[in-house]
Amino acid sequence: DVLIDSQKGVRIVAWGRTANNANAKTVKVFFGTQVILTTVLTVSQAGTWRIAGTVHRTGASAQDWECSLLQGGTTTLIDVENGSATQVDTAAIVVKCTGEAVADNDIVQEGLQVDFVS
């Protein structure tokens, strides 16, 4: 029932690390079925990454979102994305962060925190 009033929403924070190899690595954040961040991470470096985003209700089953990623290591990467979503807010909305890579431990998520904001 967090999204029953306009301008209420959720804050999403996720963090982890990447393996030092040349394997392709992509991280995504989902708010329901809406992808709110897709970033291809820098390869060939032992790195850390942090994602922070917010999703706010703008109307019935309508949301605005922003999400950013910072990857640290030998090379720093920054990605900022924003947009609108139409997730049904009278049902459960799953928030998740996924990694697409070649081998186990190419991308390791060490934490995911979701807070409610008003």
N, C-alpha and C positions, 0 to 999 in steps of 0.2 A: 504493500500500500504506500510505498515511498513516493511513487510518481502520480499520486492522486491530485496534487495541486500543481499548477504551473510554476515554473522556476525552481521546483524541488528536483533533486537528482542524486547522482552518485559520483564519487571520486574514485578513480581506479589508479593504483600504483602497483607496478610489478618490477622485479629486478632479477638479475642473474649474471651469468658469465658465458664466455665462448671459448672453444678450444683453439689452440694455435695450429691450424692446418688449413689447407687450401679448399676444403669442402664448402660448397654453397650453403648459406644459412639465411633463412627468412623468418622473421618473427611477426605475428599478427595478434591484434586485440579485437575481440568480438563483444558487441553489446547486443545480445539476442542473435539474430541472423545477420546483423549489420557489422561489417568489418570497419572498425574505426581507426585502424593503423595497420599498414603493411610496410615493412622495411627490410630490405636486403642488407644484412650486416656485413661489415668489413671482414675479409678472410685473412688468413696467415698472420694472426696476432692473437695472443692470449688477451682477452678483453673482458670488460664488464659492461653491462647495459642497464638502463633504468627507463621505465615508461611511466608517464603521468598523464592522466586524462580526466575529463569531466563530461558527463552527459546530463543535460537539464531538460525537463519537460517544458514544451512550449504550448501544448494543447492536448486534446484527447488523442492518445496514441501517436503523438508527434514529439520529437526531441531534436535538440541541437547538440553537437558534440565537438570537442577538440581533444587531440591526443598528440603527445610528443614523445620522442625517444632520444636518448643521449647514449652513445656508445663510447667508452673510453678504452684506450690502449695506445699503441704506437701511433695510430691514426684515430682521430676523433670524428664521430659521425653524429649529425643532428638531423632529425626529421620531425616536421610539424605538419599535422593534417587536421582538417575540420570539415564539418558538413552537417547534414540533417538526416534524421532517421525516422522511420514510421513503424516502430515496434509497438505491438498491442500492449498497453500498460495495465490491462485488467487481468493479465495472466503472468505467470513467472517469466522473468527475463534472465537468461544465463549470461554471466560475464565470465570471459575466459581469455587466456593468453596462450598461444600455441607457437611451437617452433617447428619449422620444416627444414630438415638437414639430411645429410648423407649417412652419418653414423651416430650411434649412441653417444651422448655427452658432447656433441658438437655445440649444442645450445642447452644450457642448464638454467631452468627457472628456480631461483632460490626463495622467492616469495611472491605473493599476490595479496593485496589488501584492497577491499572495497568498503568505502565509507558512505554513509548517507549525508547529503547536504541540503540545506534549505536557504 
